[in-house]
Amino acid sequence: MLTPALLGTFVILLANALGAYATVYALTTGNFNVLPIRIAAMVAGDITLDPNMASALAMILVGLMTLVTVVHQWLLRRSYHVTR
């Protein structure tokens, strides 16, 4: 009975972690290839300025977030339709 709610919580926390730019940057000083950090580096142009690639990576992030949202909505519907 709690499984859909727990999975829904996990999915929401995953979505939060995908967009957490400041936390990852503070903990790793930007040395890891994490999608939000790479997008920011390509837009800022510190090393190379490539806004087209940054836009493509942002669309990948949008796709991931959409998938996470769809899974969460499915889990919510499933948790309300549990039969006893």
C-alpha positions in Angstrom: 0.0 0.0 0.0 2.9 2.4 0.7 4.9 1.3 -2.3 3.4 3.8 -4.8 3.8 6.7 -2.4 7.4 5.7 -1.6 8.2 5.3 -5.3 6.5 8.7 -6.1 8.7 10.3 -3.4 11.8 8.8 -4.9 10.8 10.1 -8.4 10.3 13.6 -7.1 13.6 13.6 -5.3 15.2 12.3 -8.5 13.7 15.3 -10.4 15.0 17.6 -7.7 18.5 16.2 -8.0 18.6 16.5 -11.8 18.2 20.3 -11.5 20.3 20.8 -8.5 23.1 23.0 -9.9 24.4 24.8 -6.8 24.7 21.7 -4.6 26.7 19.7 -7.2 28.9 22.6 -8.0 29.6 23.3 -4.3 30.4 19.7 -3.5 32.5 18.9 -6.6 33.9 22.3 -7.6 32.6 21.6 -11.1 35.1 18.9 -11.9 32.5 16.2 -12.8 30.5 16.0 -16.0 27.0 16.7 -14.6 24.4 17.9 -17.1 23.5 21.2 -15.4 27.1 22.1 -14.8 28.0 21.4 -18.4 25.1 23.5 -19.7 26.2 26.4 -17.5 29.8 26.1 -18.7 28.8 26.1 -22.3 26.5 29.1 -21.9 29.0 31.1 -19.8 31.8 30.5 -22.3 34.6 30.1 -19.7 36.4 27.4 -21.8 34.3 27.3 -25.0 31.2 29.2 -25.9 28.7 26.8 -27.5 25.1 27.9 -26.9 23.8 25.4 -29.5 25.2 22.4 -27.7 24.0 23.9 -24.4 20.5 24.1 -25.9 20.7 20.5 -27.0 21.8 19.4 -23.6 19.0 21.4 -22.0 16.5 19.6 -24.2 17.8 16.3 -23.0 17.3 17.6 -19.4 13.8 18.7 -20.3 13.1 15.2 -21.7 14.4 13.5 -18.5 12.3 15.8 -16.4 9.2 15.1 -18.5 9.8 11.4 -18.2 10.1 11.7 -14.4 6.9 13.8 -14.2 5.0 11.2 -16.3 6.2 8.4 -14.1 5.2 10.3 -11.0 1.7 11.0 -12.3 1.3 7.3 -13.2 2.4 6.3 -9.7 -0.1 8.8 -8.2 -3.0 7.4 -10.2 -1.9 3.9 -9.3 -1.8 4.7 -5.6 -5.4 6.0 -5.6 -6.7 3.0 -7.5 -5.4 0.3 -5.1 -8.1 -2.2 -4.3 -8.3 -3.9 -0.9 
